Amino acid sequence: MLSNSDPKNHDPNDHFFDDLYKGYNIRRVPAKRMINSNPSKRGTINEIVVTNYDV
C-alpha cells in the first residue's frame, strides 16, 4: 500500500500517479490537513491510496 497527496488537488489534468500506477487499485479519499502557514488553505484535500489488492 502506498499513499500520497493527490496532485489533482492543484492541477486536475495531472495524471502522474494514474499513469505510474495503472494496473493497480487507486482510490482517492478525503483527508483533513490542519497544518498550513495560510489558515485559509487548511481543510480537506484528496489523498491517493494505491494497493495491489482490492479493498
N, C-alpha and C positions, 0 to 999 in steps of 0.2 A: 504494500500500500504506500502511496505517495500523496502528499497534499501540498498545495501551494496556493498563493493568492492568484486569482484568475486575471490574466492580463486584459480580458474583455471588460473589466471594470473601468479601464481607461480608454480602450480602443476596441469597439465592438467588432472590428474587422481583423483583429489579431487572432490568428488561428494557430499560433505556435504550438501550444500543448495539444490541440486537437490533431495536428499533423504528426507531431512527435510520438504521440501515444495512440494513434489509430490502431485498432485491433484490440485495445484494452477497454475496460469499462471506465468511462469518465462521467462523474456526477458533479454537478455544481450545487453547492449548499450555501445557505446564508451563514455568515459568521460576523459576530459583533467585534468591532475594533474600537476600544475605548482610549487608546493611546495615539495621540496625534498632536503635533505642535499647534495645529489650527483646529480649535474646538468645533468649527462648523463642518469639518471633514470627518468627525468621529461618527460611527454608526455601523450599519450593516453593509457588508460587501459580499461578493461571491468568492468562495474558496473552491478550488477543484480538488476532487479526490479521485485518484487513479488506482484501479485494482486490476489484478489478473484473474479475479473470481467474481461471480455475481453476488451482489449484496441486496 
